[in-house]
Amino acid sequence: MRRLLLVIILAAGVMSIILHCNLWRTNDNWSPHIDVERKEELIACAFKSNISVLLNVNKLYPFLCAENFLKVSELHGSHRIELPYGIKRAERYFQLALSRLPHCELFGEDDGMDMKKLGSLCGGYCPDSSLCKKCVVVGNGGVLRNKRLGETIDSYDVIIRMNNGPVIGYEEDVGRRTTFRLFYPESVFSDPVHHDPNTTAVLVVFKPHDLKWLWDVISGLGLIRTSGFWKKPAMRLIYSLNQIRILDPAITKRAAHEWLHLPTRFTKQEVK
């Protein structure tokens, strides 16, 4: 399970960078100006991670649960931090959204994953190599086009994808299976053609509007607020409630600051 958490943290870090890049163009409060060399430096930091941080990653559980998210947030110190890395001032919205999600476990109950093997998931230590699980994070870049890596990607046990990178129509290059798909409201699929009943869709929360949006789309009340987003969010979900999870902001914080070393504050010179 420890390796799987590392993979999820890495994916969350990449998501954080992607969102920052989008927000730089649209929101003065979130828009640090960083030149190309600085961006490359930030990405390079991913490979200079502190070993002690990685060794402690097993203290984090990836998804929030309605019944204990407040206690978990206090344990991680997230209750003292506002979004995107904490729950302060957004507790009510977390509670509302989580109250409608029936599951928060790592895997669904009927997805065929043997929960007894979680300790050896994604290449962690396991005496019997036949029990080891392999993980892969698949990006959305055009570099995969015409590479015919689909069969190789599908050979992994856990496949993590981000945002609305399509699978349909690109199977030979990107594979067919998706275990986890990380998303935020502006990047989630809305066309049912992309629905995969075997995928767990993980919401990475960056702002209170994200939780309000989730509540709106799953409550069925018909009113979906679209203000406060850098682009129009999806107006419906193609995933069932059983498939949706909410990522613990502590995971995003660890990825962004302790691993990728993204800045926590920006000077006036950096804000454009």
Buried (B, 14 or more C-beta within 10 A) or exposed (E): BBBBBBBBBBBBBBBBBBBBEBBBEEEEEBBBEBEEEEEEEBEEBBEEBEEEEBEEBBEBBBBBBBEEBBEBBEEBEBBEBBBBBBBBEBBEBBBBBBEBBEBBEBBBEEEEBEEEBBEBBBBBEBEEEEEBBEBBBBBBEEEBEEEEBBEEBBEBBBBBBBBBBBBEEBBBBBBBBBBBBBBBBBBBBEEEEBBBEEBBBBBBBBBBBBBBBBBBBBEEEEEBEBEBBBEEBBEEBBBEEEBBBBBBBBBBBBBBBBBBBBBEEBEEEBEE
